[in-house]
Amino acid sequence: MPFFFEVLIGGLLSGVMYSFVALGFVLIYKASGVFNFAQGAMVFAAALTVVGFQEMGAPLWLAVLLALGVMVMLGVLTERFVLRPLVNQPPMTLFMATIGLTYVIEGLAQGVWGANVRGLELGIQDEPIPWLLQAANISVSKFDLFAAGVAALLVSVLAIFFQYTRIGRALRAVADDHQAALSIGIPLQSIWRIVWAVAGFVALVAGLLWGARNGVSYSLTFTALKALPVLILGGFTSIPGAIIGGLIIGSTEKLAEVYLGQYVGGGIDAWFPYVMALAFLLIRPEGLFGEKHIDRV
């Protein structure tokens, strides 16, 4: 039983890492209806920018602040030169534009900071918590627990921002109906700039944690693929859904790897989340917390 709980807790905490990337997708899709495939590239660029400033001699806190400024500027420029010219275009056109944006961000980041693999140290060791290991014989990583705390704080801040601030209410209005928001004087372009800037901030948080865990390399861009099953389970428009979807994916993939992997040759954690996502698409396409979309004909 302690081993089961160890695997379950480890999976839940790993799922939190997936949720960070999924949050960036949700923010942009919720406000503009754009599926931003470049979110993984933004995570990579954010982590690489932090490391790049550190190599120039900046301490971690200053490197993070400078990287935050870069990511906010990247979000604003993306809205201005990618999203705004394609307003009212078919969703597929916008999706293809974000795929092109992925390669632009990847190439630009590596052109500025280089393509070598780097380490990123946040001062949090990826080692078991001693007292929990001694008391319950359960190995829980300090780093995973730290990531869970950051996720809880980030979601709380976003929830307060969307629920109780004037800009947050405007964001929710735009998400519900673009035309109605325009009719009451909400400037769509300003709102979209804010959303992309916030998505850049979320990408920075995800980049810091993923970079500290796996190193800063081109492979960070593939975190976007891990976020897809999370989005399908939680719903493309729900911030709490991104967190809960991540917890479900993280826990089930770890449990499947331990208890089912021996029967299918191992490596089940690489594809099991996508099997779950496919099942959800067949049963509940909008996800657990997504809004059901009905077209009147």
Buried (B, 14 or more C-beta within 10 A) or exposed (E): EEEEEBBBBBBBBBBBBBBBBBBBBBBBBBBBBBBBBBBBBBBBBBBBBBBBBBEEEBEBEEBBBBBBEBBBEBBBEBBBEBBEEEEEEEEEEBEBBBEEBBEEBBEEBBEEBEEEEBEBEBEBEEEBBEEBBEEEEBBBBBBBBBBBEBBEEBBEEBEEBBEEEEBBEBBBBBBEEBEEBEEEEBEBEEBBBBBBBBBBBBBBBBBBBBBBBBBBBBEBBEBBEBBBBBBBBBBBBBBBBBBBBBBBBBBBBBBBBBEEBEEEEEEBBEEBBBBBBEEBEEEBEBBBBBBEEEEEE
